[in-house]
Amino acid sequence: MNEEQVSRGPIGEAVLIAGPTASGKSALALELALATGGIVINADSMQVYRDLRIITARPTQGEEARAPHRLYGHVDAAVNFSAGTWVADAAKALGEAKAEARLPIFIGGTGLYFKALTAGLSVVPPIPAEEREAVRARLELNGAEALHAELARRDPRAAERLNPRDRTRIARALEVVEATGRSLLDWHREGQPPLLPKDSFRAVFLAPVRDELYARIDARFDAMLGAGALSEVEHLAARHLDPLLPAMKAHGVPALIRHLRGELSLEQAAMIGRADTRHYAKRQFTWFRHQLPEFEWVKPEEARAWLAAIVSTARDPD
């Protein structure tokens, strides 16, 4: 693929770099930021947590020092951080980039964040803490399938779309209908406009060959363990946070916590962490293919040609 093939017109207001975990997104984003004087803005739902630098493969402090980085490690693990909150934070980062005449470079693997950025997001009112805690208490006491049956009585349309064992989504749908009296599906139809409308950005999805990607995922997980991921998870576990919080479900975290409790050997925990990450990568391919068709799919080895076209357009928009 040459520059003519990857270049599809003006660069627009922003560049979006997505892809499965371990596909080389961060390196490409940093290279683009250095070449254009841009700001790297995180669009990964786990890299927002300050407690999880190593296990989520966040950019290193040295990498962050080379170019401005935003929305990395700015949220405590005790916070149930939502896509709506991320959009609000992203709007501020986007405004900052525009004010400084810098190219905003959104990079990550969370499809919902990119969907919210480019297509808008439903606005669900904040759920009172007591409502959320009551639902989670029933979940722990009665189990996911019992709560799914309860949801089927309260909100049959939402229940029909959910797996009866999907603890997180069932709890979310039930807390919304209990707190607001309306289905989560109704709230999804009433959204806010996108921060980046159609044709205002360039977007790429790095799509490695599956077998090569899975080998990279396995190697990276082992490298994270070597870099101190287990100690990081040990500090997180010592906080005794709600296991349903997003940070507590980051890939590798639940299995490593089980290892720390003596339930699994380290190798067993690592096998689970690697497998969970590979499964997540597979889901990322599916999400972006069906939900975000505006992304250009590029093999990692062709990313430099794509990057060169972007840089050329940024320097000479005419």
Secondary structure by P-SEA (a helix, b strand, c coil): cccccccccccccbbbbbbccccaaaaaaaaaaaacbbbbbbccccccccccccccccccaaaaaaccccccccccccccccaaaaaaaaaaaaaaaaaacbbbbbbcccaaaaaaacbbbbbbccccaaaaaaaaaaaaaccaaaaaaaaaaacaaaaaaccccaaaaaaaaaaaaaaccccaaaaaacccccccccccbbbbbbcccaaaaaaaaaaaaaaaaaacaaaaaaaaaaaccccccccccccaaaaaaaaaaccccaaaaaaaaaaaaaaaaaaaaaaaacccccbbbbcccaaaaaaaaaaaaaaccc
